[in-house]
Amino acid sequence: MLAAEYGVDVKDLGYRHDRAFGIAHSLRLAHTVGVNEWFTALVDRARHDPQARLTAWWSEARCARHFGDLVKPDAYGRWSVEGRETEFFLEFDFGTEPLAKLAGKLAGYAALADATGITTPLLIWLPTTRREANARRLLHRVRLDLANPRTVPAATAATDPQAAHPSPADAVWLPWTPPATKQLDALAQAAPPPDPMPPRAVLPARGTATGR
């Protein structure tokens, strides 16, 4: 559009559609790999901890088929430690979308909780602590505008490149109400759903850990 407005040939700007498409595809692929590595870290933790299990892992595509009219999470999972299960949605922030867009997704999760009567923790994984701090400020503002903020219990965490074996199972999650960070399996207790306990969602069979 700008090229046409200024009478400049697009080729003179060095623009190539195939290159632009390739960059977009590369970012998309990198995001998918990041989500897969996130869940692989949980699988690895379970291999070394007989009390831990990843009992469900839904891919973005599968989530879109089930929840796409309201939300499109990057993944859905269930993590079990000593028989206590924590189910969650994952928003894997790659640092490429505006934080306002990320924060705006809370309304969709609130609508899903209202439509199903099921409160599911939302995990937001960010690439840096600075971006996490900025995201939390925006998320807090959006959360205050929700009709019932309790229906979207969320926690944020940032990648720690200094950790020897970083894992989302560790005590890296900061819920809405700090100060203490929590392990993944403790998040369900950090923000319990309203009473009475709503019925469980229709989920894959127990023992299934697949993104297909």
N, C-alpha and C positions, 0 to 999 in steps of 0.2 A: 504493500500500500504506500509506504513512504517512497519507495523507488518510483512508483507511478506518479506520485504527487510532485516530485522534484525532477521528473523527466530523466531519471537515471536508469540505465539498464541494470537489472538485478545481477547479472554476471559481473558487472564492474564493481559491485560491492563485495564480491567474493562469496556470495551466497550460493550454496548448492543444496537442493532439496534432499538428495541422497545423504549428504553429510549431516544435515540437520536431523533427518530421520534417524540416522545412525547414532547421533548423540542422544536423542530421546530414547531410543531403544536401549542404549548402553546404560542410561540412568535407570530405566525400568528394570533391566536385568540385574543391575547392582543392588537395587532395592529388594528384589526377590531373593537374591543370594543372601542379603543381610537378614531377612526374615528367616530364611532356612537355617542360617548359622545360629540365630537366636534360639530356635527350637532344638537345633543339634546340641547346643550347650546344655539344655535340659536333659536331653537323651543321655549325654555323656555323664552328667551328674547322677542320673538314675543307675547307670552302669556301675558306679562306684559307691552307691548308697542303696543297700537292699530295701530300705524303708521308703524310697522315693520312686515314683513312676509317672511318666507322662502318659495319661490314659486317653487323651484325645488331642488331635491336631488337625484343624480344618484350614485349608488354604484360603487365600483371598477369593479365588473363583468360587469355591464352595460356599463361603460366607455370603458372597453376592447373590447366589441362587436362593439362599434362605432368608437373608435380611436386606437385600439390596434396595427394596422400596423405601427403607428408612435409614439404614447405615451400610457402609461398605468397609468393615474393618480389614486390616491386613491379615488377620488370622484370628482363630478362636482356639482355645486350648483348655485342658483340664490337667492340673498338677496335683498329685496325691503324695502325701508324706504321712507315714504311720496310719494310713487309712483315712486321713482327713483330706478331703478334696477341695480344691480351689479352682473354680472355673473362671475364665477371663476372656475378654476381647483384647487384642493387641493393636495399637497404633504405632507402627515403626517409623519414626520420623527420620528422614534421610538428610534433612537440612535443605531441601530443594523447594518446599512449598511455603508460602507465607504462614507465619504463626497464627495470624487471625483466622486463616482457613482451618488450621488444626483445631483451634479453640472452638470454632463454629460447629464442629462435629458433635459437641456435647449435646446440642439440641436433638440431634438424631438419636443418640443413645437414650436420652430421656424419653423420646417418643416411643422407642422400642420397648423400654421398660414399662411404660404406661399401657402399651398395646398388649403386652404379654403377661404383665403382672410379675415379671421375673427381674430381679436385681442382679446384675452381673458386673463384677469389677472390671474397670477399664485400665489397662496398663499402657502408659505412653513412654516409649523408649526413645531418647534423644541422643544426638551425637556428641554434645559437649555440655559441660555444667553451665556455661554462660547461656546457651540456648535454652537449657532446662529452666533457668531462673526467669528468663524473659517469657517463656511459655507459661510458666506457673502464674505469672501476673495476669496474662490475658485469660487463661483458663479460669482464674478466680473471678474475674469480672463477669464472664459468661455464666459461670455457675450460679452467681448471685441472682441472675435473671431467670433461672429455671424455676418452674412452679414448685417442684419438689427435688431439691438438690440431692437428697438422700438416695434417690433412685439411680444416681450415677456416681457410685463410689470409685474414685480414680486414684492412681498413684503414678508418679513420674520417676524416671531414673535416667542417668546419663552413662554413656560408655566410659569406662575407666581404663585408659590404655596402659596404666602402670600396674594393673592387677596381673598377677602371674597366670591365673586361670579365671578370667572374668566369667561370671555366670549370672543370668537373670534369677537363678534360685537363691542367690546370696541376699544379705541384708542391705540392699541397695535402693529399695523402693520407699519413696517419700509420699505418704498419703496426703489427703487434703489438710489434715491437721497434724503438723509436725509436733515435737521436734525429732522424734526418733525414726530412723529408717527401719524398714521391716523386711523380713524374708518373704518370698513369694507365697509360701504356704500360710503365712500369718495375715495376709491381706483380707481374707474373708472375715476374720475376727476383728480386723481394724475398723471395718464399716459394715456391720450386720444389716441385713435387709429388714424392712419393716415387718412386724408381726401382724397376722400369722404368717408363717413361712409359706411363700408362694410355691406352687408345684414346679417341679423341674422341667426344663425344656426338653423337647424331643431331640436326643443326642445320639451319636453313633454308639454302637455296642461297646460295653466295657472292654478294656484291653486293646481298643483300636487306637492307633497312633499314626494316622495317615493324613496326608493333605490332599488325597485324591477324592 
